[in-house]
Every structure is written in structure tokens, then in C-alpha cells.
């Protein structure tokens, strides 16, 4: 495309303007450049020139109108005008690219005596790129330290729209269980900063953990950003797990390996683990149908297996506290065919479809149920409830499988 250079324009007559011959007047007066407002690409601005006729003896004169220059147009392109008649002419500017553009507007008139007149002036308009949102973030990475027992850390991610149009931004779900970001799609207006909250929690074993979370926006220059997160965790070798048991039936599990003081003959003793709440226990049951009645000193089984969950009926609300070494969430749990009571290792809550996604669906129904009777059919759906630490889950499989909770 070409742009037209600026014209030095005054009113031009192709024939002598003798007294009594037809002439035109214009509002605004021609000779000054007609400017259009700055206009976005593929948008259109318009303005008007009013043409006033000066004709003797009730005659009409014909007027042709045309424009020169890219992206300018005019309507109408021809008309008849009589004495004192006022006709509006609409000028348009519709740029298809950014830049400064110039053109020329020409009126050519002829009266009944074939006298010809020509009038012209300069047109000018600026084409602008579409206004765009432009994202600015205040952190290119996060470095976090966790030193206390089961400590969590909160992070805040700031995004500012430094552009001149609305912007949408969101954070994709993290691929690791220990990082949760408040990532819903949000509209960010020009000049506005939005805060996205995040929490790091559920890491049970000391070490260095790294991941990224992904930010997506409709800023063409920053449509996708990966923000690194590095967490250094220093935890004690033993921690406490505290589990709330409500009055009635509960299905509970541990995500710690009971400490040495709970051991009898090299295995975790059910009697020693339950001793602090023994007076409130009415019945304990495992997934093989065996029972424990502590008040009657009946122990149908004696070992607490960390991969297992147990049904416990208590007479009142109590809390069971067990000390031990944290179990990594990714520790495999071997599950048999049929029903079993399964421990939950992660330290954070997870929806059932995420927590149990390592169980492969097949032609039958592989079911997971929580202690409230809500179920999840693997690969088929159900109530998408949250699994949480301290709780156990009933799992029915059509064939043996290995359960691995989401990697920490």
C-alpha cells in the first residue's frame, strides 16, 4: 500500500469565476486539511462536508465527488444542487494497516452553460494497531524454604495489565500434588493488578522439590509463561499425625510409619497405637472381617498395616495421635481383586478422580467409596468428593492393581 504525500491545497477553478456563474461553498471551508480521528485497523471513522449551492435563475448544477489516497472513501459520489441547497457529503477513513495516511478530496461541478469548476483539499488520518493488553509479572520464579514440622507456605503471584485493552489470564492446574494455585480465568483491565494465591503443602519428606506452573493470557507476546517453583524442605525425622474420629463409625488410615514405641515383635501394634483412645472404642474391623473389642480384650488381629485402613466405632468424638516417620505419597500400595480398605498417604486433599487416577478402568466397575458412602467409579464418574489425610477408602477392583497417589 502507498500513502499520499501532503498537498498544498487552495480552491482551484478550471474556468474563470465570472460574476453570475454557478459556484459552490463548503462547510468547513475547503483549503484546510480535513483530519480524521486516530482509527484502529479495520475500524472506520467518518466526518462530513456540507456543500451549499449558489445558482442563478433556478438552475441546477451537477457535482461529481471523488477521493484519492489509500483507505479514504466518500458518499455520495455525484448529485445535483440548486441555489441555497445544502447537501451533506460523508467522508470515510478505514485503515487496513498502521501508519499516517494522506489523501485528497475533489469536487468537480458543471453548470448549464458548461462552465466547469474544481475544488480540492487534503485528507489526513492515522491508522492504529488494535489496542492490546500487555501482561507484566512481578516474579520470574519462586524459591521457598519449609523448615518446620508439616509447615506450609503461601505464595502470591501478581499479574499487571500494562497495556491499553482488557486482558484475560489464568493459571493451569499444577502437575504436582504439593502446589495449588488459585488459577481461575480472570479479566484484568488496563492498569489493574490481579493477585493469584498459591499454597505449598503436603510434602512429607525432606529434600528439594521443583516444578513449574503455567500462566496463559491473550497477550500475543506472552501467551504462555512457565514460572519455576523450587522448594527446599527440612523436616524432622518423626512427625505427629492427628486424626479426628466422630461418634459412630469411622474409616481411618495413617500416612506415617508408627515409631519404635508402638512396635511389638518388630511390627506396629494395634493395641499400642489405639491405647490413647481405647476407652472410647466400641469396635474395630478390618477388610477381612476380623474384629477387635478392646474393652473385652479381644484382638482378632494385632498388627497395624500402614497400607491399610480400618473401621473404628467410637462412643464419642476423640482424636487419635500417632508419631512416626512420614510416608511418601508416591509409595505404592498393592491392592488385591475385590474389596479392600486402603490407606491415604498424601498430606493434602485431592479430588477422588485425581487421587485414584493410577487405577486403570476396565470393562467392569472399579469403585472407590469414602466413609460417608460417596463413591467414585474409576473412568466413569460419580460424586467427585475430596480424599483427605487421616481417612481411609474402600476400593473394589476386578483384578489386582498397584495404587500410586499423585507424585509429591
PyMOL commands that set and color helices and strands:
alter all, ss='L'
color gray80, all
select helices_A, chain A and resi 260-262+270-280+294-296+352-355
alter helices_A, ss='H'
color red, helices_A
select strands_A, chain A and resi 23-27+34-35+39-40+45-54+61-68+72-75+78-81+86-93+99-110+116-128+135-137+141-146+153-161+167-171+179-181+186-188+193-200+207-217+224-233+239-245+248-252+256-258+263-264+267-268+281-285+291-293+298-299+310-314+318-326+333-335+338-343+350-351+367-369+375-377+381-382+386-387+392-397+401-403
alter strands_A, ss='S'
color yellow, strands_A
deselect
rebuild
show_as cartoon
